[in-house]
Amino acid sequence: MKALTALTAVLLATATPVLADSITVGLWDAANPGVGIVPILSSPDGSFVYRKYNSGDPTNLGANFAGNVGTLTLAPDAAGSVYREAAFDDIFNTGVSDTIRLFYSFQGVTAGSTNLTFPAIFQAGANGEPIPPGTVIAEQIFTCANGATFCDNNLVGGGTLLGMQVFGAGSATIFDTFSATVPGNPFNLDFVFTIASSGGAPSDFSAAILTQPDVTVPGPIAGAGIPGLAAGIFGLWGWWRRRCVALSVLPRRAG
């Protein structure tokens, strides 16, 4: 199993947002459903925040999962696209069958209209951290009214599903675009990962969701289109991994 990496302060400084979204990340664990969704991370202004697992600590994502969680509002790219990103890496299951849900709630999102398109990127298993056999990840994007801390169409309710992808063992990147009428300005965007593991040997895996509300281009993808967006996501993933290049390297259990 790979060594866990820590955050680089230099690249963290580049993650200054241009929008005033606040972000709350919450965890629901099927092993302890009675506690509901527990907030585990927050950013008052959309700047990069990161929750890291340290070797030897108890599991930091419920009873049977541990790993690194991060989120931010990205600065505009060359085409002017402003993406929200939710991601995790080095996540592993301790070998006990369990399901967790990670909610990344971007609160106070504003756009020039309520009729929007949402270019989106769903990714799983990148950078040498494929989804292991016996694990399934569902990635979903929801809109909901401003003021709700979390939303979906199942556990919490109150959300309208824009789109989703389900990933099994391996790696994949999927580009899509959704159209929706949002409930107002501002509104909330919720990214939800459902991670179900049947147990087995611990193995690191990663995933990410990115999207933006776009009112400038009525076509399927804003900016440079699918080829340009494809080039952009691999740059973003590289940036994400570079943000996690070691200041120090912490050993973790053998797996």
Buried (B, 14 or more C-beta within 10 A) or exposed (E): BEEBBBBBEEBBEEBEBEBEBBBBBBBBBBBBEEEEBEEBBBBEBBBBBBBBBEEEEEBBBBBBBBBBBBBBBBEEBEBEBBBBBBBBBBBBBBBBBBBBBBBBBBBBBEBEEBEBBBBBBBBBBBBEBBBBEBBBBBBBBBBBBBEBBBBBBEBBEBBBBBBBBEBBBEBBBEBBBBEBEBBEBBBBBBBBBBBBBBBBEBBBBBBBBBBBBBEEBEEEBBBBBEEBBBEBBEEBBEBBBEBBEEEEEBEBEEE
